[in-house]
Amino acid sequence: MSKHAGITQIREILEHTNIQTLLQDVAATDSTIDNWLARLILLGDVPFQNLVADSRLLPPDAIRFFYVDPTWLYALIDGALSIGSDTSLDSLFTSVMAETIRDKSSLTANKMRAKLLGLESLVTAGMEPAQNNLVAGLLLRSQIVTAFPGLKIVPAYASDAVSSVPLRYEALGKDLLIVIFPAVPVSIKIQQPPHGLQFGLADGGGAKPYQARLRYVTGSHVGEQVVKDGRAVLAEIPNADLFRTETDASNKKYVLNIGALKEKIRQEMVKAATPPAGPAISPAEFAMQMIDTPEEVVFSNPQLQQQNDEQ
């Protein structure tokens, strides 16, 4: 039998449906290759210019949301698998195994971040993204990526069956963050890290007064923010009620006037119909009003939100 005839017979065997099914059932990809392909599925090692073609599409202090087309990902995997395919027989074998390799790589990609976080138990079989599922992500370019390494990205989905663990959360640079979600979120909440909880006032900006978020100090909602018409009630604190009149050698005020600040807060509480328990504000009640919670912002997908509300 000639060499050419032997290759022809091997090709015919590989093309047989039963043989292809058997190969797909028993094949096991190398873990190194499997992890590399899984990272490709999560857009790892993809040059940034292939993700954002022009820097003007992602200027400083900007956030961009995107979908990840599974068809594009499979084309990317097929391109990676073509490396080293020198003959038509190599190409045939790769085509036979492509679906098995893609599925295995997708499964690994779904669990990579959960494994890094030690949260594999949260990614159960029923909560893994389905094959050919449209996933989504965001790119954030801002100094807050550097300022808050523990920045929290909290997605909400239409289905409770979707895992809360993102598929990827990685800083690509000092001011650039990429996050990929296992499904298309209905909304995304971006929060400062929990350790940002502190005592203080919010800067109103410029010459505007400082602001404090008033909280209930009595009743069943103790500690919760006072909300009216869907918005938090803010107490405005002018500079005159914030600092003492004493100045240092540079004629700059540095010392807080706690007495005047407490009285101003009490007046604002009475105005908001949430007065202190006694005639004067207690130290505990004052401390509660001074709690400055981490900032957060919520982005919603109107179309999915409407569909979710209709259901």
C-alpha positions in Angstrom: 0.0 0.0 0.0 1.4 3.4 -1.0 1.7 6.2 1.5 -0.9 8.3 -0.3 -3.4 5.3 -0.2 -2.8 4.9 3.5 -3.5 8.6 4.2 -6.7 8.3 2.1 -7.9 5.4 4.2 -7.2 7.2 7.5 -9.1 10.2 6.2 -12.1 8.0 5.3 -12.0 6.4 8.7 -11.9 9.8 10.4 -14.8 11.0 8.3 -17.0 8.1 9.5 -19.8 9.4 11.8 -19.3 6.7 14.4 -15.5 7.3 14.6 -16.0 11.1 15.0 -18.5 10.5 17.8 -16.1 8.1 19.5 -13.2 10.6 19.3 -15.4 13.4 20.7 -16.4 11.1 23.6 -13.0 9.9 24.7 -10.8 12.9 23.8 -9.3 15.0 26.6 -7.6 18.2 25.8 -4.3 19.1 27.5 -4.8 21.3 30.5 -2.3 23.9 29.4 -4.0 24.2 26.0 -7.4 24.1 27.6 -6.6 27.0 30.0 -5.1 29.0 27.1 -8.2 28.6 24.9 -10.4 29.3 27.9 -8.6 32.6 28.5 -9.0 33.4 24.8 -12.8 32.9 25.2 -12.6 35.6 27.9 -10.7 37.9 25.5 -7.5 37.3 27.4 -4.3 37.8 25.4 -6.3 39.6 22.6 -4.5 42.8 21.7 -6.3 45.8 23.1 -6.5 47.4 19.7 -8.7 44.5 18.6 -11.1 45.2 21.4 -11.1 49.0 21.1 -10.2 50.0 17.5 -9.8 53.7 18.3 -8.9 55.3 21.6 -11.6 57.9 21.0 -14.2 55.1 21.5 -13.0 54.8 25.2 -11.9 58.3 26.3 -10.7 59.0 29.9 -13.5 58.8 32.6 -15.7 56.7 30.3 -17.6 53.4 30.6 -18.6 51.2 27.6 -20.9 48.2 27.7 -20.6 45.5 25.1 -21.9 42.1 23.9 -19.7 39.2 23.1 -20.8 37.3 20.1 -20.2 33.5 20.6 -19.8 33.1 16.8 -16.8 35.5 16.9 -15.3 33.6 19.8 -15.6 30.3 18.0 -13.9 31.9 15.0 -11.1 33.0 17.4 -10.8 29.4 18.8 -10.8 27.9 15.2 -8.0 30.3 14.3 -6.0 29.2 17.4 -6.6 25.5 16.6 -5.3 26.0 13.1 -1.8 26.6 14.4 0.3 23.6 13.4 -2.1 22.3 10.9 0.2 21.6 8.0 -1.7 19.0 6.1 -5.3 18.4 5.0 -5.3 15.4 7.5 -4.4 17.7 10.3 -7.2 20.1 9.3 -9.7 17.2 9.1 -8.7 15.9 12.6 -9.0 19.5 14.0 -12.4 19.9 12.5 -13.6 16.6 14.0 -12.4 17.7 17.5 -13.3 21.4 17.2 -16.7 21.2 18.8 -15.4 19.1 21.8 -12.5 21.4 22.3 -14.7 24.5 22.2 -17.1 23.1 24.7 -14.4 22.0 27.1 -12.7 25.4 26.8 -16.0 27.2 27.4 -16.7 25.1 30.5 -13.2 26.0 31.8 -13.7 29.7 31.0 -17.0 29.7 33.0 -15.2 28.5 36.1 -11.8 30.3 35.9 -12.6 33.3 38.0 -14.7 31.3 40.5 -11.7 29.1 41.0 -9.4 32.0 41.6 -11.9 33.4 44.2 -12.4 30.0 45.8 -16.1 30.2 44.9 -16.4 27.2 42.7 -19.3 25.9 44.8 -21.4 28.9 43.6 -21.0 27.9 40.0 -23.1 24.8 39.9 -24.1 23.0 36.7 -27.4 24.8 36.5 -25.8 28.2 36.8 -23.1 27.9 34.2 -23.6 29.9 31.0 -25.1 27.7 28.2 -23.1 27.0 25.1 -23.6 29.6 22.4 -25.0 31.9 25.0 -24.7 35.7 24.4 -22.6 37.2 27.2 -21.9 40.8 28.0 -19.2 43.0 29.6 -18.0 46.4 30.3 -14.8 48.5 29.9 -14.2 51.2 32.5 -11.5 53.8 31.9 -11.1 56.0 35.0 -8.8 56.9 37.8 -11.2 55.2 40.2 -9.8 51.9 39.0 -6.5 52.9 40.6 -8.0 54.7 43.6 -10.3 51.8 44.5 -8.6 48.4 43.8 -11.5 46.7 45.5 -14.2 48.4 43.3 -17.3 46.2 43.3 -19.3 45.5 40.1 -22.6 44.0 41.1 -24.8 42.7 38.2 -28.5 41.8 38.4 -30.1 39.4 36.0 -33.6 38.5 34.9 -33.1 35.0 36.1 -31.9 33.9 39.6 -30.3 30.9 38.0 -27.4 33.0 36.6 -24.2 32.9 38.7 -23.3 36.2 40.5 -19.6 35.5 39.8 -18.3 37.4 36.8 -16.4 35.4 34.2 -13.6 37.9 34.2 -12.7 40.9 36.3 -9.2 42.2 35.5 -7.4 45.5 35.4 -5.7 45.9 32.0 -3.8 49.0 33.1 -3.6 51.5 35.9 -6.9 53.1 34.8 -8.6 50.4 32.8 -10.9 47.6 33.9 -12.6 44.9 32.0 -15.5 42.8 33.3 -17.3 40.0 31.5 -20.6 38.6 32.8 -22.1 35.1 32.2 -25.3 36.7 30.8 -26.7 40.1 29.8 -27.5 42.0 33.1 -30.7 43.8 33.6 -28.7 46.3 35.7 -25.1 46.9 36.9 -24.2 48.5 40.2 -20.7 50.0 40.6 -19.8 50.6 44.3 -16.9 51.9 46.2 -15.3 49.2 48.3 -17.1 48.5 51.6 -14.1 49.7 53.6 -14.9 53.1 52.2 -17.4 53.5 55.1 -16.3 56.4 57.2 -17.5 59.5 59.2 -17.7 62.6 57.1 -19.7 64.9 54.9 -20.1 65.0 51.1 -18.5 67.9 49.4 -21.2 69.9 47.6 -18.6 71.2 45.2 -17.1 74.7 44.9 -18.8 77.2 47.2 -21.8 75.0 47.8 -22.5 73.7 51.4 -21.4 70.3 52.5 -24.0 67.6 52.7 -25.0 64.9 55.1 -27.4 62.0 54.4 -30.0 62.1 57.2 -30.8 58.8 58.9 -33.7 57.7 61.1 -32.7 57.6 64.8 -36.1 56.3 66.2 -38.8 53.9 65.1 -38.5 50.7 63.1 -36.1 52.2 60.4 -33.2 53.2 62.7 -30.0 53.6 60.7 -31.7 53.7 57.3 -31.5 56.8 55.2 -34.4 59.2 55.1 -35.9 59.1 51.6 -38.6 61.4 50.3 -40.0 61.3 46.7 -37.5 58.6 45.9 -34.4 60.6 46.9 -32.2 60.7 50.0 -32.8 63.7 52.2 -29.7 65.8 52.5 -28.8 68.2 55.2 -26.8 71.2 53.9 -24.0 72.4 56.2 -22.6 75.8 55.4 -18.9 76.5 56.1 -19.9 78.9 58.9 -21.4 76.0 60.8 -18.5 73.6 60.1 -15.3 75.3 61.3 -14.3 77.3 64.3 -13.5 80.9 64.0 -9.9 80.4 65.1 -7.3 80.4 62.4 -3.7 79.4 62.1 -0.7 81.5 61.0 -1.8 81.1 57.3 -5.2 82.4 58.2 -6.8 79.0 57.2 -9.5 77.3 59.2 -8.7 73.7 60.2 -10.7 72.9 63.4 -14.2 71.5 63.3 -16.9 73.3 65.3 -18.6 70.2 66.7 -21.1 72.1 68.8 -22.4 74.2 65.9 -22.3 71.2 63.6 -24.4 69.1 66.0 -26.9 71.9 66.3 -27.2 72.3 62.6 -27.7 68.6 62.1 -30.4 68.7 64.8 -32.2 71.5 63.0 -32.1 69.7 59.7 -33.5 66.5 61.4 -36.4 68.5 62.8 -37.0 70.1 59.4 -37.1 66.6 57.8 -39.6 65.4 60.4 -37.0 62.9 61.9 -36.1 64.7 65.2 -33.8 63.2 67.8 -35.2 61.2 70.7 -34.5 64.1 73.2 -34.3 67.9 73.1 -30.7 67.7 72.0 -29.0 65.3 69.6 -27.1 62.6 71.5 -23.5 61.6 70.6 -24.8 58.3 69.1 -27.4 60.1 67.0 -24.9 62.6 65.8 -22.5 59.8 64.8 -25.3 58.1 62.9 -25.8 61.2 60.9 -22.1 61.5 60.2 -21.9 58.1 58.5 -20.6 58.6 55.0 -21.4 55.4 53.0 -19.5 54.4 49.9 -20.7 55.9 46.7 -22.5 53.8 44.1 -24.0 54.3 40.7 -26.5 52.0 38.8 -26.7 51.5 35.1 -29.9 49.8 33.8 -30.7 48.1 30.5 -34.2 49.6 29.7 -35.2 46.9 27.3 -34.4 44.0 29.6 -35.8 45.9 32.6 -39.1 46.3 30.7 -39.2 42.6 29.7 -38.4 41.6 33.3 -41.2 43.9 34.7 -43.7 42.4 32.2 -42.9 38.9 33.3 
